Amino acid sequence: MRWLAAFIAFNLGLCALILGVLWATTDLFHDDGLMGMHGWIAMGLGVVFTSGLGVGLMSLVFYSHRSHADDDTR
């Protein structure tokens, strides 16, 4: 379980590093009319809800496998 926490921390750090490099080297996050604050909020909510849906569905698959609920249909 310790390796999982290290893996998650590594990936979060890598994402933060990539976003930092993009922020410093490009005009990706500057306010030049590409996307306003409402767009960033909408995109953030979309990412959060999509990730939540993925986690929820995968947890249902895991629960179904552990409880052998699928074995009754055969």
N, CA, C and O atoms as CSV, one atom per row, in Angstrom:
chain,resi,resn,atom,element,x,y,z
A,1,MET,N,N,0.820,-1.189,0.000
A,1,MET,CA,C,0.000,0.000,0.000
A,1,MET,C,C,0.866,1.256,0.000
A,1,MET,O,O,0.452,2.310,-0.483
A,2,ARG,N,N,2.055,1.131,0.540
A,2,ARG,CA,C,2.958,2.277,0.588
A,2,ARG,C,C,3.420,2.677,-0.806
A,2,ARG,O,O,3.603,3.863,-1.080
A,3,TRP,N,N,3.609,1.708,-1.682
A,3,TRP,CA,C,4.046,2.009,-3.041
A,3,TRP,C,C,2.959,2.746,-3.800
A,3,TRP,O,O,3.258,3.555,-4.678
A,4,LEU,N,N,1.682,2.475,-3.470
A,4,LEU,CA,C,0.583,3.160,-4.131
A,4,LEU,C,C,0.583,4.651,-3.773
A,4,LEU,O,O,0.384,5.495,-4.647
A,5,ALA,N,N,0.800,4.971,-2.517
A,5,ALA,CA,C,0.864,6.366,-2.098
A,5,ALA,C,C,2.047,7.069,-2.760
A,5,ALA,O,O,1.938,8.228,-3.162
A,6,ALA,N,N,3.173,6.372,-2.874
A,6,ALA,CA,C,4.336,6.958,-3.533
A,6,ALA,C,C,4.067,7.162,-5.022
A,6,ALA,O,O,4.485,8.169,-5.595
A,7,PHE,N,N,3.382,6.230,-5.642
A,7,PHE,CA,C,3.042,6.341,-7.060
A,7,PHE,C,C,2.104,7.522,-7.306
A,7,PHE,O,O,2.299,8.282,-8.255
A,8,ILE,N,N,1.088,7.679,-6.458
A,8,ILE,CA,C,0.150,8.792,-6.598
A,8,ILE,C,C,0.863,10.118,-6.384
A,8,ILE,O,O,0.645,11.070,-7.133
A,9,ALA,N,N,1.715,10.182,-5.364
A,9,ALA,CA,C,2.459,11.417,-5.096
A,9,ALA,C,C,3.387,11.757,-6.260
A,9,ALA,O,O,3.514,12.924,-6.631
A,10,PHE,N,N,4.025,10.759,-6.829
A,10,PHE,CA,C,4.902,10.988,-7.978
A,10,PHE,C,C,4.120,11.546,-9.163
A,10,PHE,O,O,4.556,12.506,-9.799
A,11,ASN,N,N,2.967,10.949,-9.460
A,11,ASN,CA,C,2.167,11.408,-10.590
A,11,ASN,C,C,1.613,12.811,-10.370
A,11,ASN,O,O,1.572,13.608,-11.307
A,12,LEU,N,N,1.190,13.122,-9.159
A,12,LEU,CA,C,0.721,14.476,-8.871
A,12,LEU,C,C,1.856,15.482,-9.019
A,12,LEU,O,O,1.660,16.569,-9.561
A,13,GLY,N,N,3.034,15.122,-8.540
A,13,GLY,CA,C,4.191,15.998,-8.694
A,13,GLY,C,C,4.566,16.197,-10.153
A,13,GLY,O,O,4.913,17.303,-10.568
A,14,LEU,N,N,4.498,15.136,-10.921
A,14,LEU,CA,C,4.802,15.227,-12.348
A,14,LEU,C,C,3.804,16.127,-13.068
A,14,LEU,O,O,4.193,16.941,-13.905
A,15,CYS,N,N,2.534,15.987,-12.751
A,15,CYS,CA,C,1.512,16.861,-13.357
A,15,CYS,C,C,1.744,18.316,-12.970
A,15,CYS,O,O,1.626,19.208,-13.809
A,16,ALA,N,N,2.073,18.561,-11.701
A,16,ALA,CA,C,2.342,19.927,-11.258
A,16,ALA,C,C,3.565,20.491,-11.971
A,16,ALA,O,O,3.574,21.669,-12.331
A,17,LEU,N,N,4.579,19.691,-12.179
A,17,LEU,CA,C,5.775,20.133,-12.882
A,17,LEU,C,C,5.461,20.482,-14.336
A,17,LEU,O,O,5.917,21.508,-14.842
A,18,ILE,N,N,4.696,19.644,-14.999
A,18,ILE,CA,C,4.336,19.901,-16.393
A,18,ILE,C,C,3.499,21.165,-16.505
A,18,ILE,O,O,3.731,21.985,-17.393
A,19,LEU,N,N,2.521,21.333,-15.607
A,19,LEU,CA,C,1.714,22.551,-15.637
A,19,LEU,C,C,2.564,23.785,-15.343
A,19,LEU,O,O,2.347,24.837,-15.944
A,20,GLY,N,N,3.520,23.673,-14.436
A,20,GLY,CA,C,4.412,24.789,-14.148
A,20,GLY,C,C,5.262,25.174,-15.341
A,20,GLY,O,O,5.452,26.358,-15.616
A,21,VAL,N,N,5.774,24.182,-16.048
A,21,VAL,CA,C,6.573,24.462,-17.245
A,21,VAL,C,C,5.704,25.102,-18.322
A,21,VAL,O,O,6.130,26.053,-18.979
A,22,LEU,N,N,4.479,24.582,-18.510
A,22,LEU,CA,C,3.574,25.185,-19.490
A,22,LEU,C,C,3.225,26.615,-19.110
A,22,LEU,O,O,3.164,27.492,-19.972
A,23,TRP,N,N,2.997,26.853,-17.832
A,23,TRP,CA,C,2.654,28.195,-17.363
A,23,TRP,C,C,3.789,29.174,-17.631
A,23,TRP,O,O,3.559,30.316,-18.029
A,24,ALA,N,N,5.016,28.714,-17.407
A,24,ALA,CA,C,6.173,29.601,-17.532
A,24,ALA,C,C,6.595,29.825,-18.982
A,24,ALA,O,O,7.132,30.886,-19.302
A,25,THR,N,N,6.371,28.872,-19.847
A,25,THR,CA,C,6.940,28.963,-21.188
A,25,THR,C,C,5.940,29.318,-22.285
A,25,THR,O,O,6.349,29.670,-23.391
A,26,THR,N,N,4.654,29.234,-22.009
A,26,THR,CA,C,3.659,29.509,-23.044
A,26,THR,C,C,2.644,30.522,-22.544
A,26,THR,O,O,2.688,30.946,-21.389
A,27,ASP,N,N,1.748,30.898,-23.412
A,27,ASP,CA,C,0.646,31.782,-23.053
A,27,ASP,C,C,-0.623,30.989,-22.771
A,27,ASP,O,O,-1.730,31.495,-22.953
A,28,LEU,N,N,-0.462,29.757,-22.332
A,28,LEU,CA,C,-1.607,28.878,-22.142
A,28,LEU,C,C,-2.559,29.399,-21.077
A,28,LEU,O,O,-3.776,29.302,-21.237
A,29,PHE,N,N,-2.025,29.950,-19.993
A,29,PHE,CA,C,-2.874,30.355,-18.885
A,29,PHE,C,C,-3.014,31.863,-18.757
A,29,PHE,O,O,-3.562,32.339,-17.763
A,30,HIS,N,N,-2.545,32.617,-19.715
A,30,HIS,CA,C,-2.644,34.067,-19.640
A,30,HIS,C,C,-4.007,34.519,-20.144
A,30,HIS,O,O,-4.634,33.845,-20.961
A,31,ASP,N,N,-4.450,35.651,-19.655
A,31,ASP,CA,C,-5.776,36.149,-20.002
A,31,ASP,C,C,-5.715,36.936,-21.319
A,31,ASP,O,O,-5.668,38.167,-21.321
A,32,ASP,N,N,-5.717,36.219,-22.405
A,32,ASP,CA,C,-5.710,36.880,-23.711
A,32,ASP,C,C,-6.942,36.504,-24.527
A,32,ASP,O,O,-6.916,36.565,-25.756
A,33,GLY,N,N,-8.000,36.123,-23.860
A,33,GLY,CA,C,-9.246,35.837,-24.538
A,33,GLY,C,C,-9.433,34.396,-24.967
A,33,GLY,O,O,-10.444,34.071,-25.590
A,34,LEU,N,N,-8.493,33.525,-24.653
A,34,LEU,CA,C,-8.661,32.134,-25.067
A,34,LEU,C,C,-9.765,31.449,-24.280
A,34,LEU,O,O,-10.651,30.828,-24.867
A,35,MET,N,N,-9.722,31.556,-22.948
A,35,MET,CA,C,-10.753,30.942,-22.125
A,35,MET,C,C,-10.848,31.742,-20.832
A,35,MET,O,O,-9.841,31.973,-20.164
A,36,GLY,N,N,-12.039,32.156,-20.488
A,36,GLY,CA,C,-12.233,32.957,-19.292
A,36,GLY,C,C,-12.337,32.108,-18.035
A,36,GLY,O,O,-12.181,30.888,-18.070
A,37,MET,N,N,-12.603,32.781,-16.934
A,37,MET,CA,C,-12.694,32.089,-15.648
A,37,MET,C,C,-13.842,31.087,-15.636
A,37,MET,O,O,-13.708,30.010,-15.057
A,38,HIS,N,N,-14.965,31.420,-16.263
A,38,HIS,CA,C,-16.080,30.483,-16.297
A,38,HIS,C,C,-15.724,29.203,-17.060
A,38,HIS,O,O,-16.183,28.117,-16.707
A,39,GLY,N,N,-14.920,29.335,-18.085
A,39,GLY,CA,C,-14.464,28.157,-18.823
A,39,GLY,C,C,-13.588,27.266,-17.984
A,39,GLY,O,O,-13.726,26.043,-18.024
A,40,TRP,N,N,-12.667,27.871,-17.205
A,40,TRP,CA,C,-11.798,27.083,-16.328
A,40,TRP,C,C,-12.600,26.390,-15.235
A,40,TRP,O,O,-12.321,25.243,-14.886
A,41,ILE,N,N,-13.602,27.093,-14.692
A,41,ILE,CA,C,-14.448,26.481,-13.660
A,41,ILE,C,C,-15.232,25.316,-14.250
A,41,ILE,O,O,-15.316,24.252,-13.637
A,42,ALA,N,N,-15.799,25.506,-15.424
A,42,ALA,CA,C,-16.562,24.442,-16.077
A,42,ALA,C,C,-15.672,23.243,-16.390
A,42,ALA,O,O,-16.075,22.096,-16.198
A,43,MET,N,N,-14.464,23.513,-16.872
A,43,MET,CA,C,-13.558,22.410,-17.175
A,43,MET,C,C,-13.148,21.674,-15.898
A,43,MET,O,O,-13.076,20.445,-15.888
A,44,GLY,N,N,-12.881,22.409,-14.834
A,44,GLY,CA,C,-12.524,21.781,-13.560
A,44,GLY,C,C,-13.651,20.923,-13.015
A,44,GLY,O,O,-13.418,19.808,-12.549
A,45,LEU,N,N,-14.888,21.446,-13.073
A,45,LEU,CA,C,-16.030,20.649,-12.620
A,45,LEU,C,C,-16.230,19.417,-13.492
A,45,LEU,O,O,-16.584,18.351,-12.989
A,46,GLY,N,N,-16.009,19.556,-14.779
A,46,GLY,CA,C,-16.121,18.401,-15.665
A,46,GLY,C,C,-15.103,17.323,-15.341
A,46,GLY,O,O,-15.419,16.134,-15.354
A,47,VAL,N,N,-13.882,17.745,-15.052
A,47,VAL,CA,C,-12.841,16.776,-14.685
A,47,VAL,C,C,-13.190,16.083,-13.378
A,47,VAL,O,O,-13.051,14.865,-13.261
A,48,VAL,N,N,-13.644,16.855,-12.394
A,48,VAL,CA,C,-13.986,16.281,-11.084
A,48,VAL,C,C,-15.150,15.304,-11.216
A,48,VAL,O,O,-15.079,14.191,-10.693
A,49,PHE,N,N,-16.219,15.699,-11.906
A,49,PHE,CA,C,-17.375,14.813,-12.037
A,49,PHE,C,C,-17.065,13.581,-12.886
A,49,PHE,O,O,-17.551,12.491,-12.582
A,50,THR,N,N,-16.274,13.730,-13.933
A,50,THR,CA,C,-15.912,12.582,-14.754
A,50,THR,C,C,-15.030,11.608,-13.984
A,50,THR,O,O,-15.198,10.392,-14.082
A,51,SER,N,N,-14.094,12.150,-13.218
A,51,SER,CA,C,-13.254,11.289,-12.386
A,51,SER,C,C,-14.084,10.579,-11.324
A,51,SER,O,O,-13.881,9.394,-11.061
A,52,GLY,N,N,-15.016,11.300,-10.717
A,52,GLY,CA,C,-15.897,10.685,-9.719
A,52,GLY,C,C,-16.735,9.574,-10.308
A,52,GLY,O,O,-16.923,8.531,-9.680
A,53,LEU,N,N,-17.243,9.791,-11.517
A,53,LEU,CA,C,-18.020,8.752,-12.195
A,53,LEU,C,C,-17.154,7.523,-12.465
A,53,LEU,O,O,-17.598,6.394,-12.259
A,54,GLY,N,N,-15.930,7.738,-12.921
A,54,GLY,CA,C,-15.024,6.618,-13.175
A,54,GLY,C,C,-14.702,5.845,-11.912
A,54,GLY,O,O,-14.700,4.614,-11.917
A,55,VAL,N,N,-14.430,6.562,-10.825
A,55,VAL,CA,C,-14.134,5.900,-9.546
A,55,VAL,C,C,-15.356,5.133,-9.056
A,55,VAL,O,O,-15.230,4.008,-8.574
A,56,GLY,N,N,-16.537,5.734,-9.174
A,56,GLY,CA,C,-17.754,5.057,-8.741
A,56,GLY,C,C,-18.037,3.790,-9.524
A,56,GLY,O,O,-18.377,2.762,-8.939
A,57,LEU,N,N,-17.902,3.852,-10.832
A,57,LEU,CA,C,-18.150,2.667,-11.650
A,57,LEU,C,C,-17.123,1.573,-11.396
A,57,LEU,O,O,-17.468,0.392,-11.350
A,58,MET,N,N,-15.858,1.962,-11.231
A,58,MET,CA,C,-14.839,0.949,-10.948
A,58,MET,C,C,-15.039,0.324,-9.571
A,58,MET,O,O,-14.761,-0.860,-9.382
A,59,SER,N,N,-15.525,1.118,-8.599
A,59,SER,CA,C,-15.789,0.542,-7.280
A,59,SER,C,C,-16.960,-0.431,-7.345
A,59,SER,O,O,-16.963,-1.434,-6.631
A,60,LEU,N,N,-17.963,-0.154,-8.191
A,60,LEU,CA,C,-19.052,-1.110,-8.368
A,60,LEU,C,C,-18.566,-2.409,-9.006
A,60,LEU,O,O,-19.006,-3.492,-8.619
A,61,VAL,N,N,-17.673,-2.309,-9.969
A,61,VAL,CA,C,-17.103,-3.514,-10.580
A,61,VAL,C,C,-16.313,-4.308,-9.536
A,61,VAL,O,O,-16.419,-5.532,-9.475
A,62,PHE,N,N,-15.523,-3.611,-8.717
A,62,PHE,CA,C,-14.737,-4.277,-7.680
A,62,PHE,C,C,-15.654,-4.951,-6.658
A,62,PHE,O,O,-15.417,-6.093,-6.266
A,63,TYR,N,N,-16.708,-4.237,-6.224
A,63,TYR,CA,C,-17.643,-4.803,-5.259
A,63,TYR,C,C,-18.361,-6.018,-5.840
A,63,TYR,O,O,-18.538,-7.026,-5.155
A,64,SER,N,N,-18.775,-5.920,-7.103
A,64,SER,CA,C,-19.468,-7.026,-7.745
A,64,SER,C,C,-18.570,-8.255,-7.826
A,64,SER,O,O,-19.027,-9.378,-7.617
A,65,HIS,N,N,-17.301,-8.042,-8.127
A,65,HIS,CA,C,-16.371,-9.163,-8.221
A,65,HIS,C,C,-16.140,-9.795,-6.850
A,65,HIS,O,O,-16.115,-11.019,-6.724
A,66,ARG,N,N,-15.971,-8.960,-5.822
A,66,ARG,CA,C,-15.710,-9.475,-4.477
A,66,ARG,C,C,-16.905,-10.177,-3.870
A,66,ARG,O,O,-16.735,-11.135,-3.116
A,67,SER,N,N,-18.126,-9.721,-4.181
A,67,SER,CA,C,-19.320,-10.318,-3.580
A,67,SER,C,C,-19.856,-11.486,-4.400
A,67,SER,O,O,-20.843,-12.109,-4.007
A,68,HIS,N,N,-19.233,-11.793,-5.519
A,68,HIS,CA,C,-19.626,-12.888,-6.417
A,68,HIS,C,C,-21.064,-12.716,-6.900
A,68,HIS,O,O,-21.779,-13.697,-7.102
A,69,ALA,N,N,-21.482,-11.470,-7.084
A,69,ALA,CA,C,-22.838,-11.207,-7.572
A,69,ALA,C,C,-23.001,-11.636,-9.021
A,69,ALA,O,O,-24.117,-11.934,-9.446
A,70,ASP,N,N,-21.940,-11.675,-9.774
A,70,ASP,CA,C,-22.025,-12.072,-11.173
A,70,ASP,C,C,-22.143,-13.575,-11.352
A,70,ASP,O,O,-22.567,-14.034,-12.413
A,71,ASP,N,N,-21.776,-14.354,-10.336
A,71,ASP,CA,C,-21.839,-15.797,-10.456
A,71,ASP,C,C,-23.265,-16.324,-10.504
A,71,ASP,O,O,-23.499,-17.411,-11.032
A,72,ASP,N,N,-24.216,-15.583,-9.970
A,72,ASP,CA,C,-25.602,-16.022,-9.934
A,72,ASP,C,C,-26.260,-15.989,-11.298
A,72,ASP,O,O,-27.283,-16.646,-11.491
A,73,THR,N,N,-25.721,-15.260,-12.238
A,73,THR,CA,C,-26.351,-15.137,-13.552
A,73,THR,C,C,-25.971,-16.233,-14.518
A,73,THR,O,O,-26.561,-16.327,-15.594
A,74,ARG,N,N,-25.032,-17.042,-14.182
A,74,ARG,CA,C,-24.594,-18.111,-15.090
A,74,ARG,C,C,-25.438,-19.337,-14.986
A,74,ARG,O,O,-25.191,-20.317,-15.688
